[in-house]
Amino acid sequence: MKVVGFCGSPRVKGNTEFLVGTALEQLQKQGIETELIRLADKKIDQCSGCYACVNTKECSIEDDFQELFQKMMEADGLILGSPVYHSSITPKLKALLDRAGFLCRWVANDMKSGNSSYQWKGTAFSGKVMAPITVARRAGQNFAFAQLLLWATVNDMIVVGSNYWNVGVAGTGGKVDADQDAEGIGIIRHMSDNMGFVLKQLKK
Ligand SMILES: Cc1cc2nc3c(=O)[nH]c(=O)nc-3n(C[C@H](O)[C@H](O)[C@H](O)COP(=O)(O)O)c2cc1C
């Protein structure tokens, strides 16, 4: 079993990375293999809306997306973490999710013509377990958190919650201080315990 954590912050070793790392460490304690991927290190352009993937089942833009999509495909669970930027997830994470979300649908389905209605066969991510994490200094968590939830739930994934929303409060004045957010750390660890439980149940 493997969980891949995507850190959507442009800041390496920032608050988001700390919390995604916290989640992955907790999964490791349950014997689950993990990998952290920093989008800061990756080139991911936005979806061009070319619709080529509908037919080719591949993304036409050649950058680091192909490698990341492969990582997503191989994972049993995904943790998607983002700092809150003006009440939203970061543009790079959005670009990854737009492209991966569109492609995973057309890998598993064909475009209908005219008015014929869809009977979706799921997506390439069907049944994968997903947990969102957002980090903000003060406000805007709900919208960014909802963006991640909506992405997972349209893509036939199983969302894991915690004993509170999986959010961290950190970063006043640009500080890297998520390690001071004891409540957030506890929520994230509980989320990882839930994710490990769900993954093990699904593998039975
Ligand atoms: C461009 C920008 C926009 C931000 N927008 C918000 C916001 O809407 N609400 C908020 O509470 N914090 C906001 N912040 C603060 C970050 O969410 C916060 O510092 C977070 O901890 C940064 O995480 P990181 O260290 O992983 O980058 C913003 C920061 C930046 C740089």
The ligand as an SDF file (V2000), in Angstrom:
LIG
                    3D

 31 33  0  0  0  0  0  0  0  0999 V2000
   -0.2170   35.0900   -2.1030 C   0  0  0  0  0  0  0  0  0  0  0  0
   -0.6580   34.6770   -0.7300 C   0  0  0  0  0  0  0  0  0  0  0  0
   -2.0090   34.6690   -0.4270 C   0  0  0  0  0  0  0  0  0  0  0  0
   -2.4450   34.2920    0.8340 C   0  0  0  0  0  0  0  0  0  0  0  0
   -3.7950   34.2610    1.1020 N   0  0  0  0  0  0  0  0  0  0  0  0
   -4.2160   33.9170    2.3310 C   0  0  0  0  0  0  0  0  0  0  0  0
   -5.6130   33.8840    2.6330 C   0  0  0  0  0  0  0  0  0  0  0  0
   -6.4810   34.0860    1.8010 O   0  0  0  0  0  0  0  0  0  0  0  0
   -5.9740   33.5740    3.9100 N   0  0  0  0  0  0  0  0  0  0  0  0
   -5.0430   33.3150    4.8940 C   0  0  0  0  0  0  0  0  0  0  0  0
   -5.4390   33.0770    6.0240 O   0  0  0  0  0  0  0  0  0  0  0  0
   -3.7230   33.2840    4.6190 N   0  0  0  0  0  0  0  0  0  0  0  0
   -3.2910   33.5700    3.3600 C   0  0  0  0  0  0  0  0  0  0  0  0
   -1.9480   33.5270    3.0710 N   0  0  0  0  0  0  0  0  0  0  0  0
   -1.0120   33.0170    4.0990 C   0  0  0  0  0  0  0  0  0  0  0  0
   -0.6410   31.5380    3.8700 C   0  0  0  0  0  0  0  0  0  0  0  0
   -1.7860   30.7340    3.6060 O   0  0  0  0  0  0  0  0  0  0  0  0
    0.0520   30.9850    5.1190 C   0  0  0  0  0  0  0  0  0  0  0  0
    1.1690   31.7840    5.4310 O   0  0  0  0  0  0  0  0  0  0  0  0
    0.4920   29.5430    4.9610 C   0  0  0  0  0  0  0  0  0  0  0  0
    0.9190   29.0750    6.2180 O   0  0  0  0  0  0  0  0  0  0  0  0
    1.6230   29.3900    3.9620 C   0  0  0  0  0  0  0  0  0  0  0  0
    1.9340   28.0140    3.8110 O   0  0  0  0  0  0  0  0  0  0  0  0
    3.3460   27.5270    3.1940 P   0  0  0  0  0  0  0  0  0  0  0  0
    4.3890   27.8440    4.2170 O   0  0  0  0  0  0  0  0  0  0  0  0
    3.1700   26.0790    2.9800 O   0  0  0  0  0  0  0  0  0  0  0  0
    3.5400   28.2640    1.9120 O   0  0  0  0  0  0  0  0  0  0  0  0
   -1.4940   33.9010    1.8160 C   0  0  0  0  0  0  0  0  0  0  0  0
   -0.1330   33.9070    1.5040 C   0  0  0  0  0  0  0  0  0  0  0  0
    0.2900   34.2810    0.2470 C   0  0  0  0  0  0  0  0  0  0  0  0
    1.7680   34.2580   -0.0790 C   0  0  0  0  0  0  0  0  0  0  0  0
  1  2  1  0
  2  3  1  0
  2 30  2  0
  3  4  2  0
  4  5  1  0
  4 28  1  0
  5  6  2  0
  6  7  1  0
  6 13  1  0
  7  8  2  0
  7  9  1  0
  9 10  1  0
 10 11  2  0
 10 12  1  0
 12 13  2  0
 13 14  1  0
 14 15  1  0
 14 28  1  0
 15 16  1  0
 16 17  1  0
 16 18  1  0
 18 19  1  0
 18 20  1  0
 20 21  1  0
 20 22  1  0
 22 23  1  0
 23 24  1  0
 24 25  2  0
 24 26  1  0
 24 27  1  0
 28 29  2  0
 29 30  1  0
 30 31  1  0
M  END
$$$$
